[in-house]
Amino acid sequence: MPAPRDHRVLVPVDVLGGEGIPQTVVDAFASVPITLLAYREIPDQIGTDQARDQFGDRARAELEELQAVFEDAGCVDVSTRLVFTHDRLKTFERVALAESCTAVLMLNPAPKLESVLVAVRGDVNLEYIASFLGTLVAGTDLEVTFFRVVSDEDDRDRGYELLETAVDELADTGVDRDRIDTSIVVDGSPTAEIVAAADDHDMLVVGESRPSVRRFIFRDRAKTLARGTVDPVLVIRGEYLEEDEESTEEDGGYSSH
């Protein structure tokens, strides 16, 4: 079973925009290292240094409060970053790379957090995804459902085989099989079916299929999923963690660990 410190989750928070982190999310993620990214996206005509001078103290105070909340919940490894940026998407990508984050959590309200829906797109990174989930749910009572959409009946058996592989991988991390379920839908729109299935769960987990967190989360299916569901969306990164050639522009801001 992987050690908790083998994984890290990036949690971007628009602290000056009034965004907070539900206590249910804090409690669920307290078992893994966290990087809190307090960010504020500013207009192009405002310099990042100017924004930092004007709003930095207030943002830092908000960030320190969030850090204390995680530490009070038992999280022993909480690093923080504060950034004023003209492009939050590039910032998320760059910080995820710099911090070697396993996953990126897109916040939504979470009045309760008891069940997790994991959308399985294929066998790519399946063992890696299961490894992270095993770490995440180990100290909780969270139940996990692996979900797959297939194009027709001919693919149903292969879909079930894939889901059973996912169950085996997660069970191998030490999660009781009684807490793991599977579900499959035939001949539906993957995005629509995932959003519909997410209504019966408290958090949606998807895995990226391309090296760029920014491209996947914000320009691909996960962006639609995040908008279509009221649940938090956790995107588990691939194992490559490669720099995207487009993410070299610097942000204004500072960080603490």
C-alpha positions in Angstrom: 0.0 0.0 0.0 1.5 3.4 -1.0 2.4 5.7 1.8 0.3 8.9 2.1 3.3 11.1 1.3 3.6 9.3 -2.1 0.8 11.6 -3.3 0.0 15.3 -3.1 -3.2 17.2 -4.0 -3.3 20.7 -5.4 -6.3 22.7 -4.1 -6.7 26.1 -5.9 -8.8 28.6 -3.9 -9.9 32.1 -5.0 -9.5 33.5 -1.5 -10.3 37.1 -2.5 -13.3 36.0 -4.4 -14.9 34.5 -1.3 -14.3 30.9 -2.2 -13.8 28.5 0.7 -13.2 24.8 1.3 -16.0 22.8 2.8 -15.2 21.1 6.1 -16.2 17.8 4.6 -13.5 18.2 1.9 -10.9 19.1 4.5 -11.7 16.0 6.6 -11.6 13.7 3.5 -8.3 15.0 2.3 -6.5 15.4 5.6 -4.8 12.0 5.1 -2.7 13.2 2.1 -0.3 16.1 1.6 -1.9 19.2 0.4 -0.7 22.2 -1.6 -3.1 25.2 -1.0 -2.9 27.5 -4.0 -4.5 30.9 -3.1 -4.8 32.7 -6.4 -6.5 35.8 -7.8 -6.9 36.3 -11.5 -6.4 40.0 -12.3 -7.0 42.1 -15.5 -4.2 42.4 -18.0 -3.9 46.1 -17.3 -3.1 45.5 -13.6 0.5 44.4 -12.8 1.0 41.4 -10.6 3.4 43.4 -8.3 0.7 46.1 -7.9 -1.9 43.5 -7.0 0.4 41.9 -4.6 1.2 45.2 -2.9 -2.5 46.1 -2.7 -4.1 42.8 -1.7 -1.2 40.5 -0.6 -1.6 40.9 3.2 -5.3 40.2 3.0 -4.9 37.2 0.8 -2.0 35.8 3.0 -4.2 36.1 6.1 -7.0 34.1 4.3 -4.5 31.5 3.2 -3.0 31.1 6.7 -6.5 30.5 8.0 -7.1 27.7 5.4 -3.8 26.2 6.3 -4.7 26.1 9.9 -8.0 24.4 9.1 -6.2 21.5 7.4 -3.6 21.2 10.1 -6.4 21.1 12.8 -8.0 18.3 10.8 -4.8 16.3 11.1 -3.1 17.0 7.8 0.7 16.9 8.6 1.9 18.3 5.3 0.3 21.5 4.1 2.3 23.7 1.8 1.0 27.0 0.5 1.4 29.3 -2.5 -0.1 32.7 -3.1 -0.2 34.0 -6.7 -1.7 36.9 -8.5 -1.9 36.0 -12.2 -3.3 37.0 -15.5 -4.0 33.3 -16.4 -5.2 31.1 -13.6 -5.2 28.0 -15.9 -1.4 28.4 -16.6 -0.9 28.9 -12.9 -2.7 25.7 -11.9 -0.6 23.8 -14.5 2.7 25.3 -13.4 2.1 24.8 -9.6 0.9 21.2 -10.2 4.1 20.5 -12.0 6.3 22.3 -9.5 4.7 20.6 -6.5 4.6 17.2 -8.3 0.9 16.9 -7.5 -0.9 13.7 -8.1 -4.3 15.4 -8.5 -6.0 18.7 -8.7 -9.2 19.3 -6.8 -11.8 21.6 -8.4 -14.0 22.9 -5.5 -17.7 22.8 -5.4 -20.1 22.8 -2.4 -20.0 19.5 -0.5 -22.5 19.4 2.3 -21.7 15.7 2.8 -18.9 13.5 1.5 -19.7 9.8 1.8 -19.5 8.4 -1.7 -17.1 8.8 -4.7 -17.9 8.2 -8.4 -14.8 7.3 -10.4 -15.2 7.7 -14.2 -13.1 5.1 -15.9 -12.2 6.1 -19.4 -9.8 3.2 -20.2 -7.0 1.2 -18.7 -4.5 4.1 -19.0 -3.1 4.9 -15.5 -5.7 2.7 -13.9 -3.2 1.2 -11.4 -1.9 4.7 -10.6 -5.5 6.1 -10.1 -6.3 3.1 -7.8 -3.1 3.7 -5.8 -4.0 7.3 -5.1 -7.6 6.4 -4.3 -6.4 3.8 -1.8 -4.4 6.5 0.0 -7.2 9.0 0.0 -10.0 6.7 1.3 -7.9 4.7 3.7 -8.6 6.9 6.7 -12.3 7.5 5.8 -15.6 5.7 5.4 -15.9 6.8 1.8 -17.4 4.3 -0.6 -16.2 4.1 -4.2 -18.1 3.3 -7.4 -16.2 2.8 -10.6 -18.3 3.9 -13.6 -17.9 3.2 -17.3 -19.8 4.2 -20.4 -19.5 1.9 -23.4 -20.7 2.5 -27.0 -22.7 -0.7 -27.5 -23.6 -4.1 -26.1 -20.6 -5.7 -27.7 -18.4 -3.6 -25.4 -20.3 -4.4 -22.2 -18.3 -7.5 -21.2 -15.0 -5.6 -21.9 -16.4 -2.7 -19.8 -17.1 -5.0 -16.9 -13.7 -6.6 -17.2 -12.1 -3.1 -17.0 -14.2 -2.2 -13.9 -13.3 -5.5 -12.2 -9.7 -4.7 -12.8 -10.2 -1.3 -11.2 -11.9 -3.0 -8.2 -8.9 -5.5 -7.9 -6.4 -2.7 -8.1 -8.1 -0.6 -5.4 -8.7 -3.7 -3.1 -5.0 -4.5 -3.4 -4.3 -1.1 -1.7 -6.2 -2.4 1.4 -9.6 -1.0 0.7 -12.4 -3.4 1.7 -14.3 -4.8 -1.3 -17.6 -4.1 0.5 -16.8 -0.4 0.0 -16.3 -0.7 -3.8 -19.0 -1.0 -6.4 -19.2 -0.8 -10.2 -21.7 0.6 -12.7 -21.9 0.5 -16.5 -24.0 2.4 -19.0 -24.4 1.3 -22.7 -24.9 3.6 -25.6 -24.9 7.0 -24.0 -23.1 10.2 -24.1 -20.1 9.8 -21.7 -20.2 13.3 -20.4 -24.0 13.4 -19.9 -24.0 9.9 -18.3 -21.2 10.8 -15.9 -22.9 14.0 -14.9 -26.2 12.1 -14.3 -24.4 9.4 -12.3 -22.6 12.0 -10.2 -26.0 13.2 -8.9 -26.1 10.1 -6.7 -22.6 10.7 -5.3 -20.7 13.4 -3.4 -17.5 13.7 -5.4 -16.5 13.0 -9.0 -13.1 11.6 -9.8 -11.7 11.6 -13.4 -8.2 10.8 -14.7 -6.5 12.9 -17.3 -5.3 11.3 -20.5 -2.9 14.0 -21.7 0.2 15.6 -20.2 -1.3 19.0 -19.8 -3.5 19.5 -16.7 -4.7 22.8 -18.2 -5.7 21.3 -21.5 -7.5 18.4 -19.9 -9.2 20.1 -16.9 -10.2 23.3 -18.6 -10.5 22.6 -22.3 -11.7 19.1 -22.3 -14.3 16.9 -20.8 -13.5 17.6 -17.2 -14.4 21.3 -17.7 -17.8 20.3 -18.8 -18.1 17.8 -15.9 -17.1 20.4 -13.4 -19.8 22.8 -14.7 -22.4 20.1 -15.0 -22.1 18.7 -11.4 -22.5 20.5 -8.1 -19.9 18.1 -6.5 -16.2 18.6 -6.1 -14.3 17.2 -9.1 -10.9 15.6 -8.5 -8.7 15.2 -11.6 -5.9 12.6 -11.1 -2.9 13.5 -13.1 -1.0 11.0 -15.3 2.4 9.7 -14.2 4.3 11.8 -16.7 4.3 15.2 -15.0 6.0 16.8 -18.0 6.3 20.5 -18.5 4.0 21.9 -21.1 5.9 24.2 -23.5 3.2 26.8 -23.3 3.4 27.1 -19.5 6.7 29.1 -19.1 5.3 32.5 -18.4 5.9 33.7 -14.9 3.2 34.6 -12.4 3.5 37.4 -9.9 3.2 36.2 -6.3 5.1 34.4 -3.6 5.0 31.1 -1.8 5.6 29.6 1.6 5.9 26.0 2.6 
